[in-house]
Amino acid sequence: MKIDFAGKKAIVCGGSRGIGKAIALGFAACGGDVSICARDPKALEETRAEIAKLGRKAHAASADLAQGDAVRGYVREAVAALGGVDLLVNNASAFGASDDDKGWTSNLAVDMLSIVHATQEALPALKKSQGSVVNISSIAAFHPGARQPPYGAIKAAVIHYTITQAAMYAKDRIRVNCIAPGSIEFPGGVWDRRKTDNPALYNGTLASIPFGRMGYPEEVANVALFLASPLASWVTGQAIAVAGAQGL
């Protein structure tokens, strides 16, 4: 069955590159209109232009997702620009690794509270459309890791909150699910940088993946599009790992 998002509208927080970009482009390729936000104006405009080339309405705005007012303001603007929302994707991450106030504060603000702010702001429109929410967590949520304590802990909280959201919004026929990617590589991304700045970590992580390679953003996007589609009409409150058996 083909996924068809004609007439549907998606908001992707953290949508200018990597997983967010792949979801935005995939949604547009299936016929939907898309709004994206990020902090880098250049990457944001490049992705907006790619969406527009697919013949869909493409809206983009710079926003610091660590700031609650900025998140809410962006979502309001996006809903107005698109004329509603059927899919909200919360994809941003601060990648905070240090076990100090900076690491914890940045991860809490971007990885957790931005989901709270974005979803609450989009909720009236999502109720009208009986839409869905896809939160992006990480397989770091499932395994303790000394390398980045706040990242894993907050990503675990994202999964817990996803399940809570699913329970809260089921009466409104809003589905909320979560994807936990493994190590995803793309140009300019974390693992692309690790090849040169920390090859031992890169090679050790690569060797730990049973599939023998890093994942691609499109592989995460495909699951997000499924979860947003009628094919997943009875799926809510789930956390799905997309990781090539990494961590098993």
C-alpha distance (Angstrom), angle and dihedral (degrees) to the residues before:
residue distance angle dihedral
M1 . . .
K2 3.79 . .
I3 3.80 118.9 .
D4 3.80 109.4 -125.0
F5 3.80 120.5 -172.7
A6 3.82 96.3 172.0
G7 3.78 108.3 150.8
K8 3.81 91.9 12.3
K9 3.79 127.0 118.7
A10 3.80 130.7 -146.9
I11 3.79 133.2 -166.7
V12 3.79 115.3 -159.1
C13 3.80 116.1 -167.9
G14 3.79 105.8 -156.5
G15 3.79 93.5 18.5
S16 3.80 107.1 145.8
R17 3.81 100.2 90.3
G18 3.78 145.1 3.2
I19 3.79 118.1 8.3
G20 3.80 94.9 -5.0
K21 3.79 92.3 51.4
A22 3.81 91.7 48.3
I23 3.81 90.7 52.0
A24 3.80 92.4 47.5
L25 3.81 93.3 49.2
G26 3.80 92.2 43.6
F27 3.79 92.2 51.9
A28 3.80 91.0 49.1
A29 3.82 91.6 46.9
C30 3.80 87.0 57.1
G31 3.80 90.5 55.3
G32 3.80 104.1 -92.3
D33 3.81 133.5 129.0
V34 3.80 116.8 -118.5
S35 3.79 141.3 -158.3
I36 3.79 120.8 -167.6
C37 3.77 135.0 -175.3
A38 3.79 134.4 -167.1
R39 3.80 138.7 141.0
D40 3.83 100.4 -108.5
P41 3.83 107.3 81.8
K42 3.82 93.8 -164.0
A43 3.81 96.1 53.0
L44 3.78 89.6 40.9
E45 3.79 93.7 55.8
E46 3.79 93.0 44.0
T47 3.80 91.1 54.7
R48 3.80 92.9 43.2
A49 3.80 88.8 54.4
E50 3.83 91.0 50.3
I51 3.80 90.3 52.8
A52 3.80 91.1 48.5
K53 3.82 90.4 52.0
L54 3.79 87.7 62.7
G55 3.80 88.0 63.6
R56 3.78 96.2 -108.8
K57 3.79 132.2 122.6
A58 3.80 106.3 -92.1
H59 3.79 122.9 -165.4
A60 3.79 125.4 178.2
A61 3.79 135.5 176.6
S62 3.78 135.4 173.9
A63 3.78 113.2 -116.3
D64 3.79 136.7 165.8
L65 3.78 101.5 -134.6
A66 3.80 90.6 -162.7
Q67 3.81 87.6 72.2
G68 3.80 116.2 75.3
D69 3.81 94.9 -153.3
A70 3.80 90.5 50.5
V71 3.81 91.9 51.2
R72 3.78 93.4 49.0
G73 3.80 92.0 44.6
Y74 3.79 92.0 51.3
V75 3.80 93.5 49.3
R76 3.80 91.4 49.5
E77 3.80 90.0 50.4
A78 3.80 92.4 46.7
V79 3.82 93.9 49.3
A80 3.79 89.7 50.4
A81 3.81 93.0 46.8
L82 3.80 94.2 49.0
G83 3.79 96.9 36.1
G84 3.80 93.5 -120.2
V85 3.80 139.2 -20.2
D86 3.80 134.4 -102.3
L87 3.80 98.4 172.2
L88 3.79 130.5 34.0
V89 3.80 116.5 -170.0
N90 3.80 118.0 -167.0
N91 3.77 103.8 -163.0
A92 3.81 108.9 144.8
S93 3.80 123.2 118.8
A94 3.78 134.8 -178.5
F95 3.84 90.7 -158.2
G96 3.81 89.0 -142.7
A97 3.80 108.8 -175.7
S98 3.79 107.1 165.9
D99 3.80 119.0 97.1
D100 3.79 93.3 -131.6
D101 3.78 139.1 89.0
K102 3.81 92.9 -79.9
G103 3.81 94.3 52.1
W104 3.79 94.4 45.4
T105 3.80 96.0 41.7
S106 3.80 94.8 49.4
N107 3.80 94.0 47.0
L108 3.78 93.3 45.6
A109 3.80 92.6 49.3
V110 3.81 99.0 45.1
D111 3.80 106.1 25.5
M112 3.81 98.1 38.6
L113 3.79 115.7 15.3
S114 3.81 93.9 43.8
I115 3.82 87.1 61.7
V116 3.80 90.1 51.9
H117 3.81 93.4 47.8
A118 3.81 96.6 42.8
T119 3.79 95.0 46.5
Q120 3.78 94.5 46.0
E121 3.80 91.0 50.3
A122 3.81 93.2 46.8
L123 3.79 94.3 43.9
P124 3.83 99.2 95.5
A125 3.81 91.0 51.6
L126 3.81 92.2 43.5
K127 3.80 89.8 52.6
K128 3.80 90.0 54.2
S129 3.79 93.0 50.1
Q130 3.81 96.2 34.6
G131 3.77 83.7 -131.5
S132 3.77 134.5 164.5
V133 3.79 142.0 -112.5
V134 3.80 126.4 -142.4
N135 3.80 116.8 -166.0
I136 3.79 120.0 -165.7
S137 3.80 114.6 -137.5
S138 3.83 126.6 156.9
I139 3.79 139.9 -119.8
A140 3.81 83.4 -110.1
A141 3.81 83.4 81.0
F142 3.81 89.9 68.8
H143 3.81 100.6 48.5
P144 3.83 131.5 49.4
G145 3.78 110.7 -119.9
A146 3.80 128.5 -174.4
R147 3.81 91.8 -159.2
Q148 3.83 96.5 70.9
P149 3.83 113.3 10.0
P150 3.82 99.2 172.6
Y151 3.80 94.5 45.6
G152 3.80 95.4 56.5
A153 3.79 94.4 41.3
I154 3.79 94.5 50.5
K155 3.81 92.0 44.7
A156 3.82 87.5 54.2
A157 3.79 87.9 52.5
V158 3.81 88.9 52.4
I159 3.81 89.9 58.4
H160 3.80 91.9 47.5
Y161 3.80 91.3 48.9
T162 3.80 91.2 47.3
I163 3.80 90.4 58.1
T164 3.81 90.1 46.3
Q165 3.81 91.1 50.3
A166 3.80 90.4 50.1
A167 3.79 89.8 54.8
M168 3.81 93.6 45.5
Y169 3.79 96.7 47.8
A170 3.81 101.7 37.2
K171 3.81 90.3 95.2
D172 3.82 87.5 59.5
R173 3.83 90.9 49.2
I174 3.80 90.5 -116.1
R175 3.80 112.9 143.2
V176 3.80 120.2 -149.6
N177 3.79 122.7 -168.1
C178 3.77 138.4 162.7
I179 3.79 135.9 -140.8
A180 3.81 121.0 -152.3
P181 3.81 107.5 -160.7
G182 3.76 123.7 -161.8
S183 3.79 121.3 -144.1
I184 3.80 106.6 -32.1
E185 3.79 120.3 -169.4
F186 3.80 126.8 -157.6
P187 3.83 135.2 144.8
G188 3.79 110.2 -68.6
G189 3.79 93.2 7.4
V190 3.80 128.5 125.7
W191 3.81 96.4 -92.3
D192 3.78 92.8 43.0
R193 3.80 88.0 56.9
R194 3.80 93.0 44.9
K195 3.81 90.1 61.5
T196 3.79 88.5 73.1
D197 3.82 106.4 21.7
N198 3.83 96.9 42.5
P199 3.80 110.7 12.0
A200 3.81 92.5 164.3
L201 3.81 90.7 59.9
Y202 3.80 92.1 43.4
N203 3.80 94.4 49.9
G204 3.79 93.6 42.4
T205 3.81 91.5 51.6
L206 3.79 91.9 45.9
A207 3.80 90.4 51.5
S208 3.81 90.2 52.9
I209 3.82 94.1 58.9
P210 3.82 111.6 92.8
F211 3.82 91.8 -151.5
G212 3.80 88.4 60.8
R213 3.80 97.0 -127.0
M214 3.77 144.3 63.7
G215 3.78 118.2 -97.1
Y216 3.80 127.1 -104.3
P217 3.82 125.1 -124.5
E218 3.80 89.9 -122.5
E219 3.80 90.4 61.1
V220 3.79 89.9 60.0
A221 3.80 91.4 42.3
N222 3.80 91.7 55.4
V223 3.80 90.5 58.6
A224 3.82 91.4 46.0
L225 3.80 91.1 52.4
F226 3.80 90.8 49.3
L227 3.80 90.9 50.9
A228 3.81 90.7 50.0
S229 3.79 93.5 48.5
P230 3.81 133.2 83.1
L231 3.81 86.7 -106.0
A232 3.81 86.3 76.9
S233 3.81 95.9 43.6
W234 3.84 92.2 132.2
V235 3.81 96.6 40.1
T236 3.80 118.8 100.5
G237 3.78 137.8 137.9
Q238 3.81 92.9 29.6
A239 3.80 132.1 137.4
I240 3.80 111.0 -154.7
A241 3.80 120.9 -167.4
V242 3.80 116.0 -142.0
A243 3.77 99.3 -172.3
G244 3.81 115.4 117.8
A245 3.84 89.8 -112.2
Q246 3.81 90.7 -56.0
G247 3.79 109.9 160.6
L248 3.80 96.0 16.9
